[in-house]
Amino acid sequence: MRSIGVIPARYGSTRLPGKPLALIHGKPMIQRVYEQCKQSTALSEVVVATDDERILEAVEHFGGRAVMTSPDHQSGTDRCLEAYQKIDEEFDIVVNIQGDEPFISPSQIDLILSCFQYENTEIATLVKLIDQESELFNPSKPKVLLDENDFAIYFSRQCIPYLRDYEKEAWLEAFNFYKHIGMYAFRAGTLAELCALQPSRLEKAEGLEQLRWIEHAYKIRVAITEEEAFSVDTQEDLDEINSNELRS
């Protein structure tokens, strides 16, 4: 089974323009993401999908592989598909890897790819057990409800399920709640099908693209990780990461 990791990298981030080129301990963020991905034992190839020549040149400068994609894509999923289609190679699995997680764990990439040992896996993603009340009720941390076979039932910015018989202070002790870790992997044929779908009512309501797939009856297999994911979204995040000792 051949797999490719695609790292969407837009220049025009709203909160931190030029984010992929922001320096983290002397290296552009996109380089740190790329180098972490190359440590995965399950990925066959890694490529950056960008809409900006400056990012393309930076990736090629450190010896990475990149392709130019349209500036008009509405999501990283659409950009992943275009990048995959432009590569003259066949892959079974396409992994959409966030370009703003400079210390992404290679073992998390291996974990998400392990979901495809099951033939009925069309899409895979990761979740982590919530252990802090501040995350449980934070709408910027999407929650995921799982069925008994480790498929996602629903994603929500609200805390789900609602525990009728408990005070909210006791919810974490009474139930296992999971937050979403924003990495996806797709069978190549499924990725093309998903990008042909129109935005759905639940997706528009919650602002979560994966609800479009669920509404169209695609099943998302979930693997549970114990590792945290740290993304750089603002200048404050960047300053914090540069003020701390470099992670090994």
C-alpha positions, 0 to 999 in steps of 0.5 A: 500500500503506497501512501503520500503525505500532502502538506497544504501551505497557503501564504495568505493566512488571515491571522499570520500572513506568510505563516509557512515561511515563519522561522521556528528556531531558524528554520521555516515552519514548512521545513520543520513540518516536512522533515517530521513527515519524512520520519514516518515509517509508513509514508511513501512520499511527501509533497507540499501543495502551495499557492505561492512561489515563495513557498515553492522556492523555500521547499525546493531550497531545502531539498523538499518536493512541492507543487503549485496549486490554485489560489482559489481552493476553499479547503485543504482537502481540495488542495490535496486532490489537485496536488495528488492529481499533478503528481505522475505517480499512483498512491493508494492513500493520501494523507492531508497533513496540517502545515502549521504543526511544526512538531507533528509526530511521525508516529501519529502519521503511522497511526492514521495509516494503520486504519487502512489495514481494514478494507472498509476504511474510506477516510481516517482521522485521529482523536485524543481523550480530553482531560481538561474542562477548558477544552471540553467546553471550548468551541474552537476544539471540535469534539468527536462522538464514536460508535462501538466500531471506532467510526465517527458518529458526529463532530461538533463544536459543542460538547457531545453527548450531553450528560443529563444526570451529572453536573458539568463539573463531573462530566470528565469523570463520568464519560470519555470525551474526545477532541479531534486532531485535524489530520485526515487520510483518504483512499485516493478514489474517495478523496476525488469523490469528496471534493465533488460534493457541495457544502452541506447544511451541517457543515455550514452550521458548525463550520466543520468540513467533515460533516459534509462527508458524514451527511453523504454517508461516508464513514470516518474511521477513528484512531485514538492518539495519546500525543498532543498536537500543537499548531501555530495560528497567531504571532503569539503562538510563534513567539511562544514556540521560539521562546521555548527550548527546541523539542527533540 
